Amino acid sequence: MIEQHIDIETQDGLMNTFIVHPEEGAPFPVVFFYMDAPGKREELHDMARRIASVGYYVVLPNLYYRKTREFTMVRDEEGMKRMFEMMRHLEVELVMRDTRAMLKFVDRQPAAKAAALGGVGYCMSGPFILAACAHFPERFKCGASIYGAGLVSKSADSPHLLADRVSAEMYFACAETDRYAPKEVIDAMQAHFDTTTLNYRLEWYPGAEHGFAFPLRAGVYHKPSAERHWERLFALFSRNLH
């Protein structure tokens, strides 16, 4: 495996980014990996490596770069408060600017087959992968939201209302227990999706909690659900990225 830590130039500065792809067989289809709220960290690097190991060029940016190059999550009251502050400064518009910069970056990389591109977003980035597929429909072939939070809001620009602009195949993995994306919210999102032409699959994960795919999330990591989500991701990528 080839790994690089690269600064991608954006409108707002230098976005430090983890890149990983196989050593042989380039060019590789591209997967954008949008981080969860605790930030870009070694746990996510390992997940990016797992995606790359089956033949993909994975781009994992630090979406908090406007505030800090490194964010260390401490799971206490003060740490959670800081995390939510970091989350709140991110808006769809900002992340779409970052996505545009990522697209320009992969278009210049010999090891990246940028015409075949998909993405995955965890937790706070569920809305970002949906928005990316909507804002760049000519680029994204598929996208997955894994226990995405904030996909539905009461505002006129709620992310789920972008569904009509998406041409990519979408997958939504929903935890049975999720205070950040409760069932009534997901049901409302699905009801809207069913009025659109969105090509999607929404799947519930019984017995799983928000965060179930993260192996270092003590007391929450649920291996059967985590492995199921990998199976679904790899099938989604295989169908659409070639």
Contacts in CASP RR format, 6 or more apart in sequence:
PFRMAT RR
TARGET T0000
AUTHOR 0000-0000-0000
METHOD contacts of the structure
MODEL  1
MIEQHIDIETQDGLMNTFIVHPEEGAPFPVVFFYMDAPGKREELHDMARR
IASVGYYVVLPNLYYRKTREFTMVRDEEGMKRMFEMMRHLEVELVMRDTR
AMLKFVDRQPAAKAAALGGVGYCMSGPFILAACAHFPERFKCGASIYGAG
LVSKSADSPHLLADRVSAEMYFACAETDRYAPKEVIDAMQAHFDTTTLNY
RLEWYPGAEHGFAFPLRAGVYHKPSAERHWERLFALFSRNLH
1 20 0 8 1.000
1 21 0 8 1.000
1 22 0 8 1.000
1 23 0 8 1.000
1 49 0 8 1.000
1 52 0 8 1.000
1 53 0 8 1.000
2 20 0 8 1.000
2 21 0 8 1.000
2 22 0 8 1.000
2 23 0 8 1.000
2 111 0 8 1.000
3 18 0 8 1.000
3 19 0 8 1.000
3 20 0 8 1.000
3 49 0 8 1.000
4 18 0 8 1.000
4 19 0 8 1.000
4 20 0 8 1.000
5 16 0 8 1.000
5 17 0 8 1.000
5 18 0 8 1.000
5 19 0 8 1.000
6 16 0 8 1.000
6 17 0 8 1.000
6 19 0 8 1.000
6 105 0 8 1.000
7 14 0 8 1.000
7 15 0 8 1.000
7 16 0 8 1.000
7 17 0 8 1.000
8 14 0 8 1.000
8 15 0 8 1.000
8 17 0 8 1.000
8 61 0 8 1.000
8 101 0 8 1.000
8 102 0 8 1.000
8 105 0 8 1.000
9 15 0 8 1.000
9 101 0 8 1.000
10 65 0 8 1.000
10 97 0 8 1.000
10 98 0 8 1.000
10 101 0 8 1.000
11 97 0 8 1.000
11 101 0 8 1.000
12 65 0 8 1.000
12 66 0 8 1.000
12 94 0 8 1.000
12 97 0 8 1.000
13 65 0 8 1.000
13 66 0 8 1.000
14 65 0 8 1.000
15 61 0 8 1.000
15 62 0 8 1.000
15 63 0 8 1.000
15 65 0 8 1.000
15 98 0 8 1.000
15 101 0 8 1.000
16 40 0 8 1.000
16 61 0 8 1.000
16 62 0 8 1.000
16 65 0 8 1.000
16 69 0 8 1.000
17 59 0 8 1.000
17 60 0 8 1.000
17 61 0 8 1.000
17 62 0 8 1.000
17 102 0 8 1.000
18 40 0 8 1.000
18 44 0 8 1.000
18 45 0 8 1.000
18 48 0 8 1.000
18 58 0 8 1.000
18 59 0 8 1.000
18 60 0 8 1.000
18 61 0 8 1.000
19 57 0 8 1.000
19 58 0 8 1.000
19 59 0 8 1.000
19 60 0 8 1.000
20 45 0 8 1.000
20 48 0 8 1.000
20 49 0 8 1.000
20 52 0 8 1.000
20 58 0 8 1.000
20 60 0 8 1.000
21 28 0 8 1.000
21 52 0 8 1.000
21 55 0 8 1.000
21 56 0 8 1.000
21 57 0 8 1.000
21 58 0 8 1.000
21 111 0 8 1.000
21 112 0 8 1.000
22 28 0 8 1.000
22 52 0 8 1.000
22 53 0 8 1.000
22 55 0 8 1.000
26 57 0 8 1.000
26 110 0 8 1.000
26 111 0 8 1.000
27 57 0 8 1.000
27 110 0 8 1.000
27 111 0 8 1.000
27 112 0 8 1.000
27 113 0 8 1.000
28 52 0 8 1.000
28 55 0 8 1.000
28 56 0 8 1.000
28 57 0 8 1.000
28 111 0 8 1.000
28 112 0 8 1.000
28 113 0 8 1.000
29 55 0 8 1.000
29 56 0 8 1.000
29 57 0 8 1.000
29 113 0 8 1.000
29 116 0 8 1.000
29 117 0 8 1.000
29 118 0 8 1.000
29 237 0 8 1.000
29 241 0 8 1.000
29 242 0 8 1.000
30 56 0 8 1.000
30 57 0 8 1.000
30 58 0 8 1.000
30 59 0 8 1.000
30 106 0 8 1.000
30 112 0 8 1.000
30 113 0 8 1.000
30 114 0 8 1.000
30 116 0 8 1.000
30 117 0 8 1.000
30 118 0 8 1.000
30 241 0 8 1.000
31 51 0 8 1.000
31 56 0 8 1.000
31 57 0 8 1.000
31 58 0 8 1.000
31 59 0 8 1.000
31 117 0 8 1.000
31 118 0 8 1.000
31 119 0 8 1.000
31 120 0 8 1.000
31 237 0 8 1.000
31 241 0 8 1.000
32 59 0 8 1.000
32 61 0 8 1.000
32 99 0 8 1.000
32 102 0 8 1.000
32 117 0 8 1.000
32 118 0 8 1.000
32 119 0 8 1.000
32 120 0 8 1.000
32 129 0 8 1.000
32 132 0 8 1.000
33 44 0 8 1.000
33 47 0 8 1.000
33 48 0 8 1.000
33 51 0 8 1.000
33 58 0 8 1.000
33 59 0 8 1.000
33 60 0 8 1.000
33 119 0 8 1.000
33 120 0 8 1.000
33 121 0 8 1.000
34 61 0 8 1.000
34 63 0 8 1.000
34 95 0 8 1.000
34 119 0 8 1.000
34 120 0 8 1.000
34 121 0 8 1.000
34 122 0 8 1.000
34 125 0 8 1.000
34 126 0 8 1.000
34 128 0 8 1.000
34 129 0 8 1.000
34 132 0 8 1.000
35 44 0 8 1.000
35 60 0 8 1.000
35 61 0 8 1.000
35 62 0 8 1.000
35 63 0 8 1.000
35 121 0 8 1.000
35 122 0 8 1.000
35 125 0 8 1.000
36 44 0 8 1.000
36 121 0 8 1.000
36 122 0 8 1.000
36 123 0 8 1.000
36 124 0 8 1.000
36 125 0 8 1.000
36 211 0 8 1.000
36 214 0 8 1.000
37 73 0 8 1.000
37 83 0 8 1.000
37 84 0 8 1.000
37 86 0 8 1.000
37 87 0 8 1.000
37 123 0 8 1.000
37 124 0 8 1.000
38 71 0 8 1.000
38 73 0 8 1.000
38 83 0 8 1.000
39 62 0 8 1.000
39 63 0 8 1.000
39 64 0 8 1.000
39 71 0 8 1.000
39 73 0 8 1.000
39 86 0 8 1.000
40 60 0 8 1.000
40 61 0 8 1.000
40 62 0 8 1.000
40 63 0 8 1.000
40 64 0 8 1.000
40 71 0 8 1.000
41 72 0 8 1.000
41 73 0 8 1.000
43 214 0 8 1.000
43 215 0 8 1.000
43 216 0 8 1.000
44 60 0 8 1.000
45 60 0 8 1.000
46 215 0 8 1.000
47 213 0 8 1.000
47 214 0 8 1.000
48 58 0 8 1.000
48 60 0 8 1.000
49 58 0 8 1.000
50 230 0 8 1.000
51 58 0 8 1.000
51 120 0 8 1.000
51 233 0 8 1.000
51 237 0 8 1.000
52 58 0 8 1.000
54 234 0 8 1.000
56 237 0 8 1.000
56 241 0 8 1.000
57 106 0 8 1.000
57 109 0 8 1.000
57 111 0 8 1.000
57 112 0 8 1.000
57 113 0 8 1.000
59 102 0 8 1.000
59 105 0 8 1.000
59 106 0 8 1.000
61 98 0 8 1.000
61 102 0 8 1.000
62 69 0 8 1.000
62 70 0 8 1.000
62 71 0 8 1.000
63 90 0 8 1.000
63 95 0 8 1.000
63 98 0 8 1.000
63 125 0 8 1.000
63 128 0 8 1.000
64 71 0 8 1.000
64 86 0 8 1.000
64 90 0 8 1.000
66 89 0 8 1.000
66 94 0 8 1.000
67 86 0 8 1.000
67 89 0 8 1.000
71 83 0 8 1.000
71 86 0 8 1.000
73 79 0 8 1.000
73 83 0 8 1.000
74 82 0 8 1.000
87 124 0 8 1.000
90 124 0 8 1.000
92 127 0 8 1.000
92 128 0 8 1.000
92 131 0 8 1.000
92 157 0 8 1.000
92 159 0 8 1.000
95 125 0 8 1.000
95 128 0 8 1.000
95 131 0 8 1.000
95 132 0 8 1.000
96 131 0 8 1.000
96 132 0 8 1.000
96 135 0 8 1.000
99 128 0 8 1.000
99 132 0 8 1.000
99 135 0 8 1.000
99 136 0 8 1.000
100 136 0 8 1.000
103 114 0 8 1.000
103 117 0 8 1.000
103 136 0 8 1.000
103 139 0 8 1.000
106 112 0 8 1.000
106 114 0 8 1.000
106 117 0 8 1.000
107 114 0 8 1.000
116 141 0 8 1.000
116 240 0 8 1.000
116 241 0 8 1.000
116 242 0 8 1.000
117 139 0 8 1.000
117 140 0 8 1.000
117 141 0 8 1.000
117 241 0 8 1.000
118 140 0 8 1.000
118 141 0 8 1.000
118 142 0 8 1.000
118 143 0 8 1.000
118 168 0 8 1.000
118 237 0 8 1.000
118 240 0 8 1.000
118 241 0 8 1.000
119 129 0 8 1.000
119 132 0 8 1.000
119 140 0 8 1.000
119 142 0 8 1.000
119 143 0 8 1.000
119 144 0 8 1.000
120 129 0 8 1.000
120 143 0 8 1.000
120 144 0 8 1.000
120 145 0 8 1.000
120 146 0 8 1.000
120 233 0 8 1.000
121 128 0 8 1.000
121 129 0 8 1.000
121 143 0 8 1.000
121 144 0 8 1.000
121 145 0 8 1.000
121 146 0 8 1.000
121 148 0 8 1.000
122 146 0 8 1.000
122 147 0 8 1.000
122 148 0 8 1.000
122 211 0 8 1.000
122 213 0 8 1.000
122 214 0 8 1.000
123 146 0 8 1.000
123 147 0 8 1.000
123 148 0 8 1.000
123 149 0 8 1.000
123 180 0 8 1.000
123 210 0 8 1.000
123 211 0 8 1.000
124 148 0 8 1.000
124 149 0 8 1.000
124 150 0 8 1.000
125 145 0 8 1.000
125 148 0 8 1.000
126 145 0 8 1.000
126 146 0 8 1.000
126 148 0 8 1.000
126 149 0 8 1.000
126 150 0 8 1.000
126 151 0 8 1.000
126 159 0 8 1.000
127 145 0 8 1.000
127 148 0 8 1.000
127 149 0 8 1.000
127 150 0 8 1.000
127 151 0 8 1.000
127 159 0 8 1.000
129 143 0 8 1.000
129 144 0 8 1.000
129 145 0 8 1.000
130 143 0 8 1.000
130 145 0 8 1.000
130 151 0 8 1.000
130 159 0 8 1.000
130 160 0 8 1.000
130 162 0 8 1.000
130 163 0 8 1.000
130 166 0 8 1.000
130 170 0 8 1.000
131 159 0 8 1.000
131 162 0 8 1.000
132 140 0 8 1.000
133 140 0 8 1.000
133 142 0 8 1.000
133 143 0 8 1.000
133 166 0 8 1.000
133 167 0 8 1.000
133 168 0 8 1.000
133 170 0 8 1.000
134 162 0 8 1.000
134 163 0 8 1.000
134 165 0 8 1.000
134 166 0 8 1.000
135 162 0 8 1.000
135 165 0 8 1.000
137 165 0 8 1.000
137 166 0 8 1.000
137 167 0 8 1.000
137 168 0 8 1.000
138 167 0 8 1.000
140 166 0 8 1.000
140 167 0 8 1.000
140 168 0 8 1.000
141 168 0 8 1.000
141 169 0 8 1.000
141 240 0 8 1.000
141 241 0 8 1.000
142 168 0 8 1.000
142 169 0 8 1.000
142 170 0 8 1.000
142 171 0 8 1.000
142 236 0 8 1.000
142 237 0 8 1.000
142 239 0 8 1.000
142 240 0 8 1.000
142 241 0 8 1.000
143 168 0 8 1.000
143 169 0 8 1.000
143 170 0 8 1.000
143 171 0 8 1.000
143 236 0 8 1.000
144 170 0 8 1.000
144 171 0 8 1.000
144 172 0 8 1.000
144 173 0 8 1.000
144 232 0 8 1.000
144 233 0 8 1.000
144 236 0 8 1.000
145 151 0 8 1.000
145 170 0 8 1.000
145 171 0 8 1.000
145 172 0 8 1.000
145 173 0 8 1.000
146 173 0 8 1.000
146 213 0 8 1.000
146 229 0 8 1.000
147 173 0 8 1.000
147 174 0 8 1.000
147 175 0 8 1.000
147 178 0 8 1.000
147 180 0 8 1.000
147 181 0 8 1.000
147 210 0 8 1.000
147 211 0 8 1.000
147 212 0 8 1.000
147 213 0 8 1.000
148 172 0 8 1.000
148 180 0 8 1.000
148 181 0 8 1.000
149 178 0 8 1.000
149 180 0 8 1.000
149 181 0 8 1.000
149 210 0 8 1.000
150 159 0 8 1.000
150 180 0 8 1.000
150 181 0 8 1.000
150 185 0 8 1.000
151 158 0 8 1.000
151 159 0 8 1.000
151 160 0 8 1.000
151 181 0 8 1.000
151 185 0 8 1.000
151 186 0 8 1.000
151 189 0 8 1.000
152 158 0 8 1.000
152 159 0 8 1.000
152 160 0 8 1.000
152 185 0 8 1.000
152 186 0 8 1.000
152 188 0 8 1.000
152 189 0 8 1.000
153 159 0 8 1.000
160 189 0 8 1.000
160 192 0 8 1.000
160 193 0 8 1.000
161 192 0 8 1.000
163 192 0 8 1.000
163 193 0 8 1.000
163 196 0 8 1.000
163 198 0 8 1.000
163 200 0 8 1.000
164 196 0 8 1.000
164 197 0 8 1.000
164 198 0 8 1.000
166 198 0 8 1.000
168 199 0 8 1.000
168 240 0 8 1.000
169 199 0 8 1.000
169 200 0 8 1.000
169 236 0 8 1.000
169 239 0 8 1.000
169 240 0 8 1.000
170 198 0 8 1.000
170 199 0 8 1.000
170 200 0 8 1.000
170 201 0 8 1.000
171 200 0 8 1.000
171 201 0 8 1.000
171 202 0 8 1.000
171 203 0 8 1.000
171 232 0 8 1.000
171 233 0 8 1.000
171 236 0 8 1.000
172 186 0 8 1.000
172 200 0 8 1.000
172 201 0 8 1.000
172 202 0 8 1.000
172 203 0 8 1.000
173 203 0 8 1.000
173 205 0 8 1.000
173 213 0 8 1.000
173 229 0 8 1.000
173 232 0 8 1.000
174 181 0 8 1.000
174 183 0 8 1.000
174 186 0 8 1.000
174 202 0 8 1.000
174 203 0 8 1.000
174 204 0 8 1.000
174 205 0 8 1.000
175 181 0 8 1.000
175 204 0 8 1.000
175 205 0 8 1.000
175 207 0 8 1.000
175 208 0 8 1.000
175 209 0 8 1.000
175 210 0 8 1.000
175 211 0 8 1.000
175 212 0 8 1.000
175 225 0 8 1.000
176 204 0 8 1.000
176 205 0 8 1.000
176 206 0 8 1.000
176 207 0 8 1.000
176 208 0 8 1.000
176 209 0 8 1.000
177 207 0 8 1.000
177 208 0 8 1.000
177 209 0 8 1.000
177 210 0 8 1.000
178 209 0 8 1.000
178 210 0 8 1.000
179 210 0 8 1.000
180 210 0 8 1.000
181 210 0 8 1.000
186 202 0 8 1.000
190 202 0 8 1.000
193 200 0 8 1.000
193 202 0 8 1.000
203 232 0 8 1.000
205 212 0 8 1.000
205 222 0 8 1.000
205 225 0 8 1.000
205 228 0 8 1.000
205 229 0 8 1.000
207 222 0 8 1.000
207 225 0 8 1.000
208 222 0 8 1.000
208 225 0 8 1.000
209 220 0 8 1.000
209 222 0 8 1.000
210 220 0 8 1.000
211 217 0 8 1.000
211 220 0 8 1.000
211 221 0 8 1.000
212 220 0 8 1.000
212 221 0 8 1.000
212 222 0 8 1.000
212 225 0 8 1.000
212 226 0 8 1.000
212 229 0 8 1.000
213 221 0 8 1.000
213 225 0 8 1.000
213 226 0 8 1.000
213 229 0 8 1.000
214 220 0 8 1.000
214 221 0 8 1.000
214 226 0 8 1.000
215 221 0 8 1.000
215 226 0 8 1.000
END
